[in-house]
């Protein structure tokens, strides 16, 4: 029932408590290998990751667009893993990203993760991550905007994302991802 009723997340008071890894989930996409901007959403996600990781030396896993934002902004972070769609894929799902992150983290015994994602996306990401095996901490991500220039229509504004998110949550529940 929560997949239909829960839409607002509550950030943890101390998301860094016991955190072992930070996972940056992109919001809004660009075309891979075309030199396009990662977008304002992914840039803000990169800044939030930097604020959390800089003083705590926590390893970072970043989805491709977030890693591109880290590079563009010259943020001194080297992700331990960058997760990207395959060359023949136009889109990689959050589920696929989190499964790849879990494979890496499970092998290195990292279980306590901070998920950094757009506020409208963070609940689904955290539910999937918990189901996979992570223990999740959620930071304040209220500063992350929608991405009006995204190649993904559903990340351009709140209305479009609500339609997409409702569809994704129901579909993912039937697939067993949630």
C-alpha positions in Angstrom: 0.0 0.0 0.0 2.9 2.3 0.6 3.8 2.4 -3.1 0.6 4.3 -3.7 0.3 6.3 -0.5 3.8 7.4 0.4 5.2 10.4 -1.6 7.2 12.4 0.9 10.4 11.1 2.4 11.8 12.2 5.8 15.6 12.7 5.8 17.6 11.2 8.6 18.8 13.6 11.2 22.4 12.2 10.8 22.6 10.4 7.5 26.3 9.9 8.0 25.9 7.8 11.1 27.4 4.4 10.3 27.4 5.2 6.6 29.8 3.0 4.6 29.0 4.1 1.1 27.2 6.9 -0.8 25.2 6.0 -3.9 24.4 8.9 -6.3 21.3 8.2 -8.4 21.0 10.3 -11.5 17.9 12.3 -12.2 17.5 13.4 -15.8 19.6 11.9 -18.5 21.7 13.0 -21.4 23.0 11.1 -24.4 26.0 8.9 -23.5 29.3 9.8 -25.0 28.0 13.0 -26.7 29.6 15.6 -24.4 26.2 16.9 -23.2 25.8 18.6 -19.9 24.8 16.3 -17.0 22.2 18.9 -16.1 21.3 20.9 -13.0 19.7 18.0 -11.1 22.8 15.8 -11.4 25.1 18.7 -10.6 23.1 19.4 -7.3 23.3 15.6 -6.5 27.1 15.8 -7.0 27.3 18.8 -4.6 25.3 17.0 -1.9 27.6 13.9 -2.3 30.6 16.2 -2.0 29.4 17.8 1.2 28.8 14.4 2.8 31.9 12.6 1.6 34.5 15.3 1.8 35.0 15.3 5.5 34.2 11.7 6.1 36.1 9.9 3.3 33.2 7.7 2.4 33.4 5.9 -0.9 31.1 7.0 -3.6 29.2 5.0 -6.2 27.8 7.2 -8.9 25.4 6.7 -11.8 27.0 8.0 -15.1 25.3 11.4 -15.2 26.3 12.1 -11.6 29.9 11.1 -12.3 29.9 13.5 -15.2 28.6 16.3 -13.0 31.4 15.5 -10.5 33.9 15.9 -13.3 32.3 19.0 -14.8 32.2 20.8 -11.4 35.8 19.7 -10.7 34.7 18.1 -7.4 37.7 16.2 -5.9 35.9 12.9 -5.7 36.9 9.7 -7.6 33.9 7.3 -7.5 34.9 3.7 -6.6 32.3 2.7 -9.2 30.5 4.5 -12.1 27.4 2.7 -13.3 26.2 3.4 -16.8 23.8 2.0 -19.4 25.3 -0.3 -21.9 26.1 1.2 -25.3 23.0 -0.4 -26.8 20.7 0.9 -24.0 19.0 4.3 -24.0 18.1 4.1 -20.3 19.3 2.1 -17.3 16.7 1.6 -14.6 17.2 2.5 -11.0 16.8 -1.1 -10.2 19.7 -2.1 -12.5 21.9 0.7 -11.0 21.2 -0.5 -7.4 21.7 -4.2 -8.3 25.1 -3.3 -9.8 25.9 -1.2 -6.7 24.9 -4.1 -4.5 27.2 -6.5 -6.3 30.1 -4.2 -5.7 29.1 -3.5 -2.1 28.3 -7.1 -1.2 31.8 -8.1 -2.3 33.4 -5.4 -0.2 31.1 -5.8 2.8 29.5 -2.3 2.5 25.9 -2.5 3.6 25.1 0.9 5.2 24.4 3.2 2.2 23.3 6.8 1.8 21.1 7.2 -1.2 21.4 10.6 -2.9 18.6 11.1 -5.4 15.9 13.6 -6.4 13.3 14.1 -3.7 10.6 12.6 -5.9 12.8 9.6 -6.7 14.4 8.9 -3.4 11.7 6.7 -1.9 11.6 4.2 -4.7 15.4 4.1 -4.7 15.5 3.5 -1.0 12.8 0.8 -1.1 14.6 -1.1 -3.9 17.9 -0.7 -2.1 16.5 -2.1 1.1 14.9 -5.0 -0.7 18.2 -5.9 -2.3 20.0 -5.9 1.1 21.2 -2.4 1.9 20.5 -0.6 5.1 19.6 3.0 4.0 20.2 6.5 5.3 18.5 9.4 3.5 20.0 12.9 3.5 18.2 16.2 2.8 17.9 16.4 -1.0 15.3 19.1 -1.1 17.6 21.4 -3.2 17.6 19.0 -6.2 15.5 20.5 -9.0 13.7 18.9 -11.9 15.7 18.7 -15.1 13.9 20.6 -17.9 16.5 19.7 -20.5 16.5 16.0 -19.8 16.2 13.4 -22.6 13.8 11.7 -20.3 10.4 13.5 -20.5 9.4 12.2 -17.0 12.2 14.1 -15.2 11.3 17.5 -16.6 8.6 18.5 -14.1 6.6 17.4 -11.1 3.5 16.4 -13.1 5.3 14.3 -15.6 7.3 12.6 -12.9 4.2 11.8 -10.8 2.7 10.0 -13.8 5.9 8.1 -14.5 6.5 7.3 -10.8 3.0 5.9 -10.3 3.5 3.6 -13.3 7.0 2.6 -12.2 5.9 1.8 -8.6 3.0 -0.4 -9.7 5.1 -2.1 -12.4 8.0 -2.7 -10.1 5.8 -4.1 -7.4 4.5 -6.7 -9.8 8.1 -7.5 -10.9 9.1 -8.0 -7.3 11.5 -5.0 -7.2 9.6 -3.3 -4.4 
